[in-house]
Amino acid sequence: MKGLWERLVEILEKESALYRDILDLSRHKTSTIVEGKVSQLEQLTGVEQKLLLNVGGLEQQREEV
């Protein structure tokens, strides 16, 4: 079984990666908005929602550690 610190570090690394993905996605969304691509924006928003749900799950795991 992993130690608490190792588990916490693992969770934080996953969170950090997700936040980087969200940042990249938000940059892509900005250019999509400027270009007026509504259907692509809807797709990106769906991806963003999934990423945010994953972040929420990791936050919950982190609080349990």
N, CA, C and O atoms as a CHARMM CRD file, in Angstrom:
* protein
*
  260
    1    1 MET  N      0.84700  -1.18900   0.00000 PROA 1      0.00000
    2    1 MET  CA     0.00000   0.00000   0.00000 PROA 1      0.00000
    3    1 MET  C      0.88600   1.24400   0.00000 PROA 1      0.00000
    4    1 MET  O      1.89400   1.31000   0.70500 PROA 1      0.00000
    5    2 LYS  N      0.50100   2.19300  -0.77900 PROA 2      0.00000
    6    2 LYS  CA     1.28100   3.42400  -0.87700 PROA 2      0.00000
    7    2 LYS  C      1.12500   4.24400   0.39300 PROA 2      0.00000
    8    2 LYS  O      0.08500   4.21500   1.05100 PROA 2      0.00000
    9    3 GLY  N      2.18700   4.97800   0.72400 PROA 3      0.00000
   10    3 GLY  CA     2.12000   5.88600   1.84500 PROA 3      0.00000
   11    3 GLY  C      1.22400   7.06900   1.52200 PROA 3      0.00000
   12    3 GLY  O      0.93100   7.34700   0.35900 PROA 3      0.00000
   13    4 LEU  N      0.79800   7.75200   2.55800 PROA 4      0.00000
   14    4 LEU  CA    -0.09500   8.89700   2.37500 PROA 4      0.00000
   15    4 LEU  C      0.53000   9.98100   1.50700 PROA 4      0.00000
   16    4 LEU  O     -0.13100  10.55600   0.64300 PROA 4      0.00000
   17    5 TRP  N      1.81500  10.25400   1.74700 PROA 5      0.00000
   18    5 TRP  CA     2.47100  11.30300   0.97100 PROA 5      0.00000
   19    5 TRP  C      2.56600  10.92400  -0.49700 PROA 5      0.00000
   20    5 TRP  O      2.35200  11.75000  -1.38500 PROA 5      0.00000
   21    6 GLU  N      2.89200   9.65400  -0.73600 PROA 6      0.00000
   22    6 GLU  CA     2.99000   9.20400  -2.12600 PROA 6      0.00000
   23    6 GLU  C      1.64200   9.31400  -2.82300 PROA 6      0.00000
   24    6 GLU  O      1.56600   9.74000  -3.97600 PROA 6      0.00000
   25    7 ARG  N      0.59100   8.93400  -2.12900 PROA 7      0.00000
   26    7 ARG  CA    -0.76400   9.01900  -2.68700 PROA 7      0.00000
   27    7 ARG  C     -1.14100  10.47900  -2.96000 PROA 7      0.00000
   28    7 ARG  O     -1.70500  10.79800  -4.00700 PROA 7      0.00000
   29    8 LEU  N     -0.82300  11.35600  -2.01000 PROA 8      0.00000
   30    8 LEU  CA    -1.13100  12.77000  -2.17300 PROA 8      0.00000
   31    8 LEU  C     -0.38700  13.36200  -3.36900 PROA 8      0.00000
   32    8 LEU  O     -0.96900  14.10500  -4.15900 PROA 8      0.00000
   33    9 VAL  N      0.87800  13.03800  -3.49800 PROA 9      0.00000
   34    9 VAL  CA     1.67700  13.53500  -4.62200 PROA 9      0.00000
   35    9 VAL  C      1.10800  13.02400  -5.94200 PROA 9      0.00000
   36    9 VAL  O      1.02500  13.77100  -6.91700 PROA 9      0.00000
   37   10 GLU  N      0.72200  11.76300  -5.97100 PROA 10     0.00000
   38   10 GLU  CA     0.13700  11.18400  -7.18500 PROA 10     0.00000
   39   10 GLU  C     -1.13900  11.92400  -7.58900 PROA 10     0.00000
   40   10 GLU  O     -1.33600  12.24000  -8.76200 PROA 10     0.00000
   41   11 ILE  N     -1.98900  12.19300  -6.62500 PROA 11     0.00000
   42   11 ILE  CA    -3.23900  12.90600  -6.89300 PROA 11     0.00000
   43   11 ILE  C     -2.95600  14.32300  -7.37800 PROA 11     0.00000
   44   11 ILE  O     -3.57500  14.78800  -8.33600 PROA 11     0.00000
   45   12 LEU  N     -2.02900  15.00800  -6.72300 PROA 12     0.00000
   46   12 LEU  CA    -1.70300  16.38000  -7.11000 PROA 12     0.00000
   47   12 LEU  C     -1.09500  16.44400  -8.50800 PROA 12     0.00000
   48   12 LEU  O     -1.35700  17.38500  -9.25700 PROA 12     0.00000
   49   13 GLU  N     -0.28800  15.45300  -8.86000 PROA 13     0.00000
   50   13 GLU  CA     0.28000  15.41900 -10.21000 PROA 13     0.00000
   51   13 GLU  C     -0.81800  15.22800 -11.25400 PROA 13     0.00000
   52   13 GLU  O     -0.78700  15.85300 -12.31500 PROA 13     0.00000
   53   14 LYS  N     -1.78000  14.36900 -10.95500 PROA 14     0.00000
   54   14 LYS  CA    -2.90700  14.17000 -11.87300 PROA 14     0.00000
   55   14 LYS  C     -3.73100  15.45000 -12.00000 PROA 14     0.00000
   56   14 LYS  O     -4.14600  15.82900 -13.09500 PROA 14     0.00000
   57   15 GLU  N     -3.96200  16.10900 -10.85800 PROA 15     0.00000
   58   15 GLU  CA    -4.70300  17.37700 -10.88800 PROA 15     0.00000
   59   15 GLU  C     -3.97000  18.41600 -11.72500 PROA 15     0.00000
   60   15 GLU  O     -4.58100  19.12000 -12.52900 PROA 15     0.00000
   61   16 SER  N     -2.68000  18.50500 -11.53600 PROA 16     0.00000
   62   16 SER  CA    -1.87600  19.47100 -12.28000 PROA 16     0.00000
   63   16 SER  C     -1.97900  19.21500 -13.78400 PROA 16     0.00000
   64   16 SER  O     -2.11900  20.15400 -14.56800 PROA 16     0.00000
   65   17 ALA  N     -1.91000  17.95800 -14.18100 PROA 17     0.00000
   66   17 ALA  CA    -2.02800  17.61200 -15.59800 PROA 17     0.00000
   67   17 ALA  C     -3.40400  17.99200 -16.13900 PROA 17     0.00000
   68   17 ALA  O     -3.51700  18.50200 -17.25400 PROA 17     0.00000
   69   18 LEU  N     -4.44500  17.74500 -15.35400 PROA 18     0.00000
   70   18 LEU  CA    -5.79300  18.10800 -15.79200 PROA 18     0.00000
   71   18 LEU  C     -5.93900  19.61600 -15.93800 PROA 18     0.00000
   72   18 LEU  O     -6.54400  20.09300 -16.89700 PROA 18     0.00000
   73   19 TYR  N     -5.38600  20.36700 -14.99000 PROA 19     0.00000
   74   19 TYR  CA    -5.47300  21.82500 -15.08600 PROA 19     0.00000
   75   19 TYR  C     -4.71000  22.35100 -16.30100 PROA 19     0.00000
   76   19 TYR  O     -5.12900  23.32700 -16.92300 PROA 19     0.00000
   77   20 ARG  N     -3.59300  21.70800 -16.64000 PROA 20     0.00000
   78   20 ARG  CA    -2.87000  22.10000 -17.86500 PROA 20     0.00000
   79   20 ARG  C     -3.73500  21.82800 -19.09400 PROA 20     0.00000
   80   20 ARG  O     -3.79000  22.63700 -20.02100 PROA 20     0.00000
   81   21 ASP  N     -4.40500  20.68300 -19.08800 PROA 21     0.00000
   82   21 ASP  CA    -5.30500  20.35700 -20.20200 PROA 21     0.00000
   83   21 ASP  C     -6.43800  21.37300 -20.30400 PROA 21     0.00000
   84   21 ASP  O     -6.80900  21.79100 -21.40100 PROA 21     0.00000
   85   22 ILE  N     -6.98100  21.76600 -19.15900 PROA 22     0.00000
   86   22 ILE  CA    -8.06900  22.75100 -19.14900 PROA 22     0.00000
   87   22 ILE  C     -7.57000  24.09500 -19.66600 PROA 22     0.00000
   88   22 ILE  O     -8.28100  24.77500 -20.40600 PROA 22     0.00000
   89   23 LEU  N     -6.36700  24.48100 -19.28800 PROA 23     0.00000
   90   23 LEU  CA    -5.79300  25.73800 -19.77200 PROA 23     0.00000
   91   23 LEU  C     -5.60900  25.70600 -21.29000 PROA 23     0.00000
   92   23 LEU  O     -5.96400  26.65800 -21.98500 PROA 23     0.00000
   93   24 ASP  N     -5.05200  24.60900 -21.79600 PROA 24     0.00000
   94   24 ASP  CA    -4.89400  24.47100 -23.24900 PROA 24     0.00000
   95   24 ASP  C     -6.24700  24.52400 -23.94900 PROA 24     0.00000
   96   24 ASP  O     -6.39500  25.16300 -24.99100 PROA 24     0.00000
   97   25 LEU  N     -7.21900  23.85500 -23.37300 PROA 25     0.00000
   98   25 LEU  CA    -8.55500  23.83400 -23.95400 PROA 25     0.00000
   99   25 LEU  C     -9.17700  25.22700 -23.95900 PROA 25     0.00000
  100   25 LEU  O     -9.83600  25.61200 -24.92500 PROA 25     0.00000
  101   26 SER  N     -8.96900  25.97800 -22.88600 PROA 26     0.00000
  102   26 SER  CA    -9.54600  27.32700 -22.82900 PROA 26     0.00000
  103   26 SER  C     -8.92300  28.23400 -23.89000 PROA 26     0.00000
  104   26 SER  O     -9.60200  29.09400 -24.45100 PROA 26     0.00000
  105   27 ARG  N     -7.65300  28.04500 -24.15800 PROA 27     0.00000
  106   27 ARG  CA    -7.00900  28.81300 -25.23000 PROA 27     0.00000
  107   27 ARG  C     -7.61600  28.44700 -26.58400 PROA 27     0.00000
  108   27 ARG  O     -7.85200  29.30900 -27.43100 PROA 27     0.00000
  109   28 HSD  N     -7.85900  27.17300 -26.76400 PROA 28     0.00000
  110   28 HSD  CA    -8.47700  26.71300 -28.01100 PROA 28     0.00000
  111   28 HSD  C     -9.90600  27.24200 -28.12000 PROA 28     0.00000
  112   28 HSD  O    -10.35200  27.62600 -29.20100 PROA 28     0.00000
  113   29 LYS  N    -10.61400  27.26000 -27.00100 PROA 29     0.00000
  114   29 LYS  CA   -11.98000  27.78700 -27.00500 PROA 29     0.00000
  115   29 LYS  C    -11.99100  29.26000 -27.39000 PROA 29     0.00000
  116   29 LYS  O    -12.87200  29.70500 -28.12600 PROA 29     0.00000
  117   30 THR  N    -11.02500  30.01100 -26.90100 PROA 30     0.00000
  118   30 THR  CA   -10.95400  31.43700 -27.22000 PROA 30     0.00000
  119   30 THR  C    -10.83200  31.65200 -28.72600 PROA 30     0.00000
  120   30 THR  O    -11.54800  32.46800 -29.30500 PROA 30     0.00000
  121   31 SER  N     -9.92700  30.91900 -29.34700 PROA 31     0.00000
  122   31 SER  CA    -9.77200  31.08100 -30.80000 PROA 31     0.00000
  123   31 SER  C    -11.01300  30.59200 -31.54300 PROA 31     0.00000
  124   31 SER  O    -11.36500  31.13400 -32.59000 PROA 31     0.00000
  125   32 THR  N    -11.66700  29.58000 -31.01000 PROA 32     0.00000
  126   32 THR  CA   -12.89400  29.06900 -31.62500 PROA 32     0.00000
  127   32 THR  C    -14.00600  30.10700 -31.55300 PROA 32     0.00000
  128   32 THR  O    -14.76900  30.26900 -32.50500 PROA 32     0.00000
  129   33 ILE  N    -14.09700  30.80400 -30.43800 PROA 33     0.00000
  130   33 ILE  CA   -15.10000  31.86400 -30.28000 PROA 33     0.00000
  131   33 ILE  C    -14.82000  32.99800 -31.26300 PROA 33     0.00000
  132   33 ILE  O    -15.73000  33.49400 -31.92800 PROA 33     0.00000
  133   34 VAL  N    -13.55900  33.40000 -31.34800 PROA 34     0.00000
  134   34 VAL  CA   -13.18200  34.48700 -32.25600 PROA 34     0.00000
  135   34 VAL  C    -13.53200  34.12700 -33.70400 PROA 34     0.00000
  136   34 VAL  O    -13.96700  34.97900 -34.47900 PROA 34     0.00000
  137   35 GLU  N    -13.33400  32.85400 -34.05300 PROA 35     0.00000
  138   35 GLU  CA   -13.61700  32.40600 -35.41600 PROA 35     0.00000
  139   35 GLU  C    -15.10300  32.13700 -35.64400 PROA 35     0.00000
  140   35 GLU  O    -15.52600  31.92100 -36.77900 PROA 35     0.00000
  141   36 GLY  N    -15.89700  32.14900 -34.57400 PROA 36     0.00000
  142   36 GLY  CA   -17.33800  31.95400 -34.69100 PROA 36     0.00000
  143   36 GLY  C    -17.76500  30.52800 -34.99300 PROA 36     0.00000
  144   36 GLY  O    -18.80700  30.31400 -35.61400 PROA 36     0.00000
  145   37 LYS  N    -16.99000  29.56400 -34.57000 PROA 37     0.00000
  146   37 LYS  CA   -17.29100  28.15000 -34.82800 PROA 37     0.00000
  147   37 LYS  C    -18.11900  27.57600 -33.67200 PROA 37     0.00000
  148   37 LYS  O    -17.58100  26.98700 -32.73500 PROA 37     0.00000
  149   38 VAL  N    -19.41900  27.76000 -33.76200 PROA 38     0.00000
  150   38 VAL  CA   -20.31900  27.40500 -32.66600 PROA 38     0.00000
  151   38 VAL  C    -20.34200  25.90200 -32.39900 PROA 38     0.00000
  152   38 VAL  O    -20.28700  25.48900 -31.24100 PROA 38     0.00000
  153   39 SER  N    -20.42200  25.08700 -33.42900 PROA 39     0.00000
  154   39 SER  CA   -20.49400  23.63700 -33.21200 PROA 39     0.00000
  155   39 SER  C    -19.21300  23.10500 -32.57200 PROA 39     0.00000
  156   39 SER  O    -19.26100  22.21900 -31.71900 PROA 39     0.00000
  157   40 GLN  N    -18.08200  23.64400 -32.98200 PROA 40     0.00000
  158   40 GLN  CA   -16.81400  23.23100 -32.38000 PROA 40     0.00000
  159   40 GLN  C    -16.74400  23.69900 -30.92500 PROA 40     0.00000
  160   40 GLN  O    -16.19700  23.00000 -30.07200 PROA 40     0.00000
  161   41 LEU  N    -17.29100  24.86400 -30.64600 PROA 41     0.00000
  162   41 LEU  CA   -17.31800  25.37900 -29.28200 PROA 41     0.00000
  163   41 LEU  C    -18.14100  24.46400 -28.38200 PROA 41     0.00000
  164   41 LEU  O    -17.76500  24.21300 -27.23700 PROA 41     0.00000
  165   42 GLU  N    -19.25500  23.96900 -28.89400 PROA 42     0.00000
  166   42 GLU  CA   -20.08300  23.04800 -28.11600 PROA 42     0.00000
  167   42 GLU  C    -19.31200  21.77100 -27.78600 PROA 42     0.00000
  168   42 GLU  O    -19.40000  21.26100 -26.66900 PROA 42     0.00000
  169   43 GLN  N    -18.56600  21.26200 -28.74400 PROA 43     0.00000
  170   43 GLN  CA   -17.76100  20.06200 -28.51100 PROA 43     0.00000
  171   43 GLN  C    -16.69400  20.32200 -27.45400 PROA 43     0.00000
  172   43 GLN  O    -16.48800  19.50800 -26.55400 PROA 43     0.00000
  173   44 LEU  N    -16.02600  21.45000 -27.57000 PROA 44     0.00000
  174   44 LEU  CA   -14.97400  21.79100 -26.61200 PROA 44     0.00000
  175   44 LEU  C    -15.54100  21.97300 -25.21000 PROA 44     0.00000
  176   44 LEU  O    -14.90500  21.60100 -24.22300 PROA 44     0.00000
  177   45 THR  N    -16.73000  22.54400 -25.12600 PROA 45     0.00000
  178   45 THR  CA   -17.37100  22.73100 -23.82900 PROA 45     0.00000
  179   45 THR  C    -17.69500  21.38300 -23.19500 PROA 45     0.00000
  180   45 THR  O    -17.56600  21.22100 -21.98200 PROA 45     0.00000
  181   46 GLY  N    -18.11300  20.42000 -24.00500 PROA 46     0.00000
  182   46 GLY  CA   -18.36700  19.07200 -23.49300 PROA 46     0.00000
  183   46 GLY  C    -17.10600  18.43000 -22.94400 PROA 46     0.00000
  184   46 GLY  O    -17.13100  17.80300 -21.88500 PROA 46     0.00000
  185   47 VAL  N    -16.00900  18.58600 -23.66100 PROA 47     0.00000
  186   47 VAL  CA   -14.71900  18.06000 -23.19800 PROA 47     0.00000
  187   47 VAL  C    -14.32000  18.74800 -21.89500 PROA 47     0.00000
  188   47 VAL  O    -13.84900  18.10200 -20.95900 PROA 47     0.00000
  189   48 GLU  N    -14.51200  20.05200 -21.84700 PROA 48     0.00000
  190   48 GLU  CA   -14.17000  20.82400 -20.65600 PROA 48     0.00000
  191   48 GLU  C    -14.96700  20.33800 -19.44600 PROA 48     0.00000
  192   48 GLU  O    -14.41600  20.21600 -18.35200 PROA 48     0.00000
  193   49 GLN  N    -16.24000  20.06300 -19.63300 PROA 49     0.00000
  194   49 GLN  CA   -17.07300  19.57900 -18.53300 PROA 49     0.00000
  195   49 GLN  C    -16.56400  18.24400 -18.00300 PROA 49     0.00000
  196   49 GLN  O    -16.54500  18.02400 -16.79200 PROA 49     0.00000
  197   50 LYS  N    -16.15100  17.35300 -18.90000 PROA 50     0.00000
  198   50 LYS  CA   -15.60400  16.06200 -18.47100 PROA 50     0.00000
  199   50 LYS  C    -14.31700  16.24800 -17.67200 PROA 50     0.00000
  200   50 LYS  O    -14.10700  15.59100 -16.65200 PROA 50     0.00000
  201   51 LEU  N    -13.46200  17.14600 -18.14600 PROA 51     0.00000
  202   51 LEU  CA   -12.21500  17.41500 -17.42500 PROA 51     0.00000
  203   51 LEU  C    -12.49800  17.97000 -16.03500 PROA 51     0.00000
  204   51 LEU  O    -11.84400  17.59300 -15.06300 PROA 51     0.00000
  205   52 LEU  N    -13.47500  18.86700 -15.94600 PROA 52     0.00000
  206   52 LEU  CA   -13.81200  19.45800 -14.65300 PROA 52     0.00000
  207   52 LEU  C    -14.40700  18.42300 -13.70600 PROA 52     0.00000
  208   52 LEU  O    -14.17600  18.48400 -12.49800 PROA 52     0.00000
  209   53 LEU  N    -15.16700  17.47900 -14.23900 PROA 53     0.00000
  210   53 LEU  CA   -15.68100  16.39300 -13.40300 PROA 53     0.00000
  211   53 LEU  C    -14.53200  15.54100 -12.86500 PROA 53     0.00000
  212   53 LEU  O    -14.54700  15.12600 -11.70600 PROA 53     0.00000
  213   54 ASN  N    -13.54400  15.28800 -13.71000 PROA 54     0.00000
  214   54 ASN  CA   -12.36600  14.53900 -13.26700 PROA 54     0.00000
  215   54 ASN  C    -11.61500  15.29000 -12.17600 PROA 54     0.00000
  216   54 ASN  O    -11.15200  14.68600 -11.20800 PROA 54     0.00000
  217   55 VAL  N    -11.49300  16.59500 -12.33000 PROA 55     0.00000
  218   55 VAL  CA   -10.83700  17.40900 -11.30400 PROA 55     0.00000
  219   55 VAL  C    -11.60700  17.29600  -9.99000 PROA 55     0.00000
  220   55 VAL  O    -11.01000  17.15300  -8.92300 PROA 55     0.00000
  221   56 GLY  N    -12.92600  17.36200 -10.07500 PROA 56     0.00000
  222   56 GLY  CA   -13.74700  17.23600  -8.87500 PROA 56     0.00000
  223   56 GLY  C    -13.52700  15.91200  -8.17000 PROA 56     0.00000
  224   56 GLY  O    -13.46000  15.86200  -6.94200 PROA 56     0.00000
  225   57 GLY  N    -13.41600  14.84100  -8.93800 PROA 57     0.00000
  226   57 GLY  CA   -13.14800  13.53000  -8.35100 PROA 57     0.00000
  227   57 GLY  C    -11.79600  13.47800  -7.66800 PROA 57     0.00000
  228   57 GLY  O    -11.66200  12.90300  -6.58800 PROA 57     0.00000
  229   58 LEU  N    -10.79200  14.07900  -8.29500 PROA 58     0.00000
  230   58 LEU  CA    -9.46200  14.10900  -7.68600 PROA 58     0.00000
  231   58 LEU  C     -9.44400  14.97900  -6.43400 PROA 58     0.00000
  232   58 LEU  O     -8.75700  14.66000  -5.46400 PROA 58     0.00000
  233   59 GLU  N    -10.19400  16.07200  -6.45400 PROA 59     0.00000
  234   59 GLU  CA   -10.28400  16.93400  -5.26800 PROA 59     0.00000
  235   59 GLU  C    -10.85700  16.13900  -4.09600 PROA 59     0.00000
  236   59 GLU  O    -10.38400  16.24200  -2.96400 PROA 59     0.00000
  237   60 GLN  N    -11.87500  15.35300  -4.38800 PROA 60     0.00000
  238   60 GLN  CA   -12.49900  14.54300  -3.34400 PROA 60     0.00000
  239   60 GLN  C    -11.50300  13.51000  -2.80600 PROA 60     0.00000
  240   60 GLN  O    -11.41100  13.30100  -1.59600 PROA 60     0.00000
  241   61 GLN  N    -10.76500  12.87200  -3.70500 PROA 61     0.00000
  242   61 GLN  CA    -9.74900  11.90900  -3.27500 PROA 61     0.00000
  243   61 GLN  C     -8.69000  12.58500  -2.41600 PROA 61     0.00000
  244   61 GLN  O     -8.24600  12.03700  -1.40700 PROA 61     0.00000
  245   62 ARG  N     -8.29500  13.77800  -2.82900 PROA 62     0.00000
  246   62 ARG  CA    -7.26100  14.51000  -2.08100 PROA 62     0.00000
  247   62 ARG  C     -7.73200  14.82900  -0.67600 PROA 62     0.00000
  248   62 ARG  O     -6.96800  14.71700   0.28300 PROA 62     0.00000
  249   63 GLU  N     -8.99300  15.22900  -0.55200 PROA 63     0.00000
  250   63 GLU  CA    -9.53500  15.54800   0.76400 PROA 63     0.00000
  251   63 GLU  C     -9.58900  14.31900   1.66100 PROA 63     0.00000
  252   63 GLU  O     -9.46000  14.43200   2.88000 PROA 63     0.00000
  253   64 GLU  N     -9.78100  13.14400   1.06300 PROA 64     0.00000
  254   64 GLU  CA    -9.83900  11.90900   1.84000 PROA 64     0.00000
  255   64 GLU  C     -8.46900  11.48400   2.34300 PROA 64     0.00000
  256   64 GLU  O     -8.36300  10.77500   3.34400 PROA 64     0.00000
  257   65 VAL  N     -7.41400  11.91700   1.64600 PROA 65     0.00000
  258   65 VAL  CA    -6.04900  11.58400   2.06400 PROA 65     0.00000
  259   65 VAL  C     -5.72700  12.47600   3.21500 PROA 65     0.00000
  260   65 VAL  O     -4.62700  12.40200   3.76400 PROA 65     0.00000
